[in-house]
Amino acid sequence: MKKQITRRDQNMITRPNHSVCLIAILFLGVTTGESLEGSEPVVPVIKDGKTQVIPEFKDPESWIRHDLWVETEFDSDGDGKPDRMHVGVTRPSQTETAGLKLPVIYISSPYFGGSPSKSRDYFWDVRHELGERPKARKPVPIERKGERTIISTALVKEWVHHGYVVVHSSSPGTGLSQGCPTIGGDNESLAPKAVIDWLNGRATGYSEIDGGNKVHAHWSTCNGHLI
């Protein structure tokens, strides 16, 4: 799928093979705006309780893809500034051209930025006398997956043409997110909370990891629950 964000778009916004722990949020509800061309607005169709494929949403070349950083309420890396989480958005172009607001499928994971090898060559050797310094281990190579604006393609092909916006975010200290990674720390849950707050207009998103213009989720319906 082709990157669709342009300088004009940014100005208009103003501003693994692992046991992966994912957080997925579905924001329900649809709001339509006036079509700029004066034609009937395109809206999602629900039949027998299921969203249907919308022909106008099927072409990946027309989808808008952009990234941003959402500011959190914690500072896990101790630099004196709130950590910002890297967020990627994929949405139908009608959310920009026709004022269409759509439900959101949101996924957060620490593995989007790549993960280390499972080879024991990179583990600490625990076979040594108690109190002795263990042998040095090999540096763990981590190859970053994807490119900027494309944190992940998970669920994109399955849901955008059904009339959803798909949002991904990298956990603290992974990918292009700021902060330090932890296991079970408060920041692991406060990070996706910040993104959910941003989707509901309660947190601030920025176009850059430091500084930058404010970015608003004007295409989100703002009604949500956990799935």
Backbone torsions as a table, in degrees:
resi	resn	phi	psi	omega
1	MET	NA	140.9	-169.7
2	LYS	-90.1	137.6	174.4
3	LYS	-62.5	130.1	-171.2
4	GLN	-115.7	-7.8	-176.5
5	ILE	-74.3	140.9	179.5
6	THR	-129.1	171.7	176.6
7	ARG	-59.7	-36.3	178.7
8	ARG	-64.1	-40.8	179.4
9	ASP	-61.9	-42.9	-178.9
10	GLN	-63.2	-38.9	178.6
11	ASN	-66.4	-37.9	-179.8
12	MET	-67.9	-30.1	-179.3
13	ILE	-73.6	-27.3	-176.6
14	THR	48.8	-163.6	-168.0
15	ARG	-135.2	NA	NA
16	PRO	NA	166.5	-175.4
17	ASN	-78.6	66.1	-176.9
18	HIS	-138.7	166.7	171.1
19	SER	-79.8	94.2	-169.8
20	VAL	-90.4	130.9	176.1
21	CYS	-94.6	110.8	-178.7
22	LEU	-112.0	146.1	172.3
23	ILE	-114.2	118.7	-177.8
24	ALA	-117.3	131.0	-180.0
25	ILE	-124.4	134.3	177.1
26	LEU	-112.8	119.5	177.5
27	PHE	-97.1	116.0	-173.0
28	LEU	-93.5	159.5	177.1
29	GLY	105.6	150.2	-179.0
30	VAL	-134.5	134.5	174.8
31	THR	-126.4	133.2	-179.5
32	THR	-107.2	155.7	175.7
33	GLY	-120.3	178.5	178.6
34	GLU	-72.1	137.5	175.9
35	SER	-73.9	131.9	-178.5
36	LEU	-65.1	-25.0	-179.3
37	GLU	-90.2	-2.8	179.2
38	GLY	83.2	1.2	179.2
39	SER	-86.8	173.8	178.9
40	GLU	-63.3	132.5	180.0
41	PRO	-67.0	147.3	177.1
42	VAL	-86.5	128.3	-179.8
43	VAL	-133.0	155.0	175.5
44	PRO	-61.6	150.5	180.0
45	VAL	-116.2	129.0	178.6
46	ILE	-112.4	122.5	-179.7
47	LYS	-131.2	128.9	-177.8
48	ASP	53.9	36.7	177.6
49	GLY	78.0	9.0	-177.8
50	LYS	-126.2	140.8	174.6
51	THR	-72.5	143.7	-177.9
52	GLN	-105.6	159.0	176.5
53	VAL	-66.8	129.8	179.0
54	ILE	-101.8	116.9	-177.0
55	PRO	-52.6	-38.1	-177.7
56	GLU	-69.3	-15.0	-179.8
57	PHE	-101.8	1.5	-169.0
58	LYS	-79.8	-24.3	-173.8
59	ASP	-82.7	109.5	179.8
60	PRO	-59.8	-24.9	180.0
61	GLU	-65.3	-21.8	-178.0
62	SER	-93.8	-9.2	-178.4
63	TRP	-70.0	146.6	175.9
64	ILE	-95.6	126.7	177.5
65	ARG	-123.5	128.1	177.5
66	HIS	-152.4	160.6	178.4
67	ASP	-124.5	166.7	-177.1
68	LEU	-163.7	177.8	177.0
69	TRP	-127.4	126.7	178.9
70	VAL	-97.8	129.0	-179.0
71	GLU	-79.5	132.9	-179.7
72	THR	-98.6	-174.9	178.7
73	GLU	-105.0	12.6	-178.7
74	PHE	-128.5	163.2	178.9
75	ASP	-131.4	81.5	-174.0
76	SER	-79.6	-16.1	178.6
77	ASP	-98.8	1.2	172.1
78	GLY	66.8	28.2	179.9
79	ASP	-94.3	7.5	177.1
80	GLY	84.5	4.2	-179.7
81	LYS	-129.3	146.1	176.9
82	PRO	-60.1	136.8	178.1
83	ASP	-67.6	147.3	176.2
84	ARG	-115.5	135.6	-179.8
85	MET	-97.0	134.7	178.3
86	HIS	-76.3	129.2	-176.1
87	VAL	-128.2	134.7	175.7
88	GLY	-115.6	138.8	-176.9
89	VAL	-124.8	135.3	170.9
90	THR	-127.2	124.5	-175.0
91	ARG	-148.1	154.1	176.3
92	PRO	-63.0	149.0	-177.4
93	SER	-63.5	-24.7	180.0
94	GLN	-63.8	-18.1	175.7
95	THR	-69.8	-16.4	177.2
96	GLU	-103.8	-41.2	-172.9
97	THR	-86.9	-24.6	-175.5
98	ALA	-123.3	10.8	178.6
99	GLY	65.8	26.2	-176.4
100	LEU	-77.7	131.4	174.4
101	LYS	-107.1	133.6	-173.4
102	LEU	-129.2	158.2	173.3
103	PRO	-66.5	157.4	-173.6
104	VAL	-121.3	135.1	167.8
105	ILE	-105.9	120.3	-173.5
106	TYR	-119.0	132.1	179.6
107	ILE	-130.0	131.7	175.7
108	SER	-123.0	140.6	-178.4
109	SER	-156.6	150.2	173.5
110	PRO	-85.1	-2.0	-172.8
111	TYR	-103.5	-2.7	-178.6
112	PHE	-63.4	-30.1	-176.7
113	GLY	-85.0	5.6	-177.3
114	GLY	107.6	159.5	-179.5
115	SER	-142.9	156.8	-175.3
116	PRO	-76.2	166.4	175.8
117	SER	-65.7	148.6	177.4
118	LYS	-89.5	5.4	-178.7
119	SER	-64.0	138.5	179.1
120	ARG	-68.7	-10.3	178.0
121	ASP	-61.0	-23.1	-175.8
122	TYR	-103.1	3.9	178.8
123	PHE	-87.1	155.5	171.6
124	TRP	-67.8	139.2	177.6
125	ASP	-83.9	111.6	-176.5
126	VAL	-87.2	-2.1	-178.1
127	ARG	-87.1	78.2	177.3
128	HIS	-151.8	164.9	-177.4
129	GLU	-67.2	145.9	179.7
130	LEU	-58.2	128.7	179.0
131	GLY	91.6	-14.2	177.7
132	GLU	-80.2	151.9	178.1
133	ARG	-75.4	127.4	-179.5
134	PRO	-69.5	160.0	176.8
135	LYS	-64.3	147.8	178.0
136	ALA	-63.4	143.0	178.6
137	ARG	-101.9	161.9	178.7
138	LYS	-71.9	145.3	174.7
139	PRO	-60.7	140.5	-178.3
140	VAL	-86.0	116.2	178.5
141	PRO	-78.4	130.3	176.7
142	ILE	-127.6	116.9	179.4
143	GLU	-97.5	119.0	-177.9
144	ARG	-64.1	135.0	179.1
145	LYS	-93.7	147.9	173.8
146	GLY	73.3	-175.5	179.2
147	GLU	-130.4	166.2	179.6
148	ARG	-56.7	143.3	-173.5
149	THR	79.8	-15.9	177.5
150	ILE	-119.7	81.6	177.9
151	ILE	-67.3	-43.1	179.3
152	SER	-160.1	157.0	174.8
153	THR	-107.8	7.6	-178.7
154	ALA	-58.6	129.5	175.9
155	LEU	71.3	-3.2	-177.1
156	VAL	-66.2	-54.2	-178.8
157	LYS	-63.9	-29.6	-177.3
158	GLU	-76.3	-28.2	-166.8
159	TRP	-122.9	-26.5	-177.2
160	VAL	-61.2	-42.0	-178.7
161	HIS	-73.8	-7.2	172.8
162	HIS	-89.8	-3.1	178.5
163	GLY	99.1	34.4	177.5
164	TYR	-121.5	153.2	166.7
165	VAL	-94.9	134.8	178.4
166	VAL	-109.7	126.8	-176.2
167	VAL	-122.9	133.0	175.8
168	HIS	-120.9	149.4	171.2
169	SER	-142.4	146.0	177.0
170	SER	-90.7	138.8	-179.1
171	SER	-65.7	163.6	-179.1
172	PRO	-52.9	134.1	176.0
173	GLY	73.8	10.7	177.8
174	THR	-124.6	155.9	-178.2
175	GLY	57.1	-130.4	178.3
176	LEU	-103.9	16.3	175.9
177	SER	-83.1	144.1	176.8
178	GLN	-79.3	170.5	176.0
179	GLY	102.1	-173.9	179.8
180	CYS	-117.3	134.5	177.9
181	PRO	-71.7	140.1	176.5
182	THR	-136.1	168.1	175.7
183	ILE	-111.8	107.3	178.1
184	GLY	79.5	9.1	178.4
185	GLY	-73.9	163.4	-179.3
186	ASP	-59.0	-34.7	-177.2
187	ASN	-65.3	-23.1	179.2
188	GLU	-66.9	-28.7	177.5
189	SER	-98.6	-28.1	178.8
190	LEU	-72.6	-24.1	179.5
191	ALA	-66.6	-54.8	176.7
192	PRO	-64.4	-29.0	175.3
193	LYS	-60.0	-41.3	179.4
194	ALA	-62.4	-40.6	179.3
195	VAL	-66.2	-41.8	177.3
196	ILE	-62.0	-41.5	177.3
197	ASP	-62.1	-39.7	178.3
198	TRP	-62.8	-41.9	178.6
199	LEU	-62.8	-23.2	179.4
200	ASN	-103.1	9.1	176.4
201	GLY	79.6	15.8	-177.3
202	ARG	-106.3	-2.9	177.2
203	ALA	-134.3	167.8	-174.0
204	THR	-108.8	131.4	173.5
205	GLY	-106.7	150.9	-178.1
206	TYR	-131.2	153.5	-178.2
207	SER	-76.4	-15.2	-178.5
208	GLU	-131.5	160.5	-179.7
209	ILE	-68.5	-28.7	173.0
210	ASP	-130.0	132.1	-177.9
211	GLY	68.7	-139.8	177.2
212	GLY	87.6	170.3	178.2
213	ASN	-86.1	154.0	177.4
214	LYS	-71.1	141.1	178.5
215	VAL	-121.8	128.0	-177.5
216	HIS	-109.7	142.9	177.4
217	ALA	-87.1	65.5	-175.4
218	HIS	-68.6	-12.1	-177.1
219	TRP	-96.6	0.8	-177.8
220	SER	-91.1	140.6	178.3
221	THR	-78.2	-16.0	173.2
222	CYS	72.0	7.6	174.9
223	ASN	-107.9	126.6	-173.1
224	GLY	-145.9	159.6	168.7
225	HIS	-154.2	160.6	-177.0
226	LEU	-78.2	134.9	173.6
227	ILE	-119.6	NA	NA
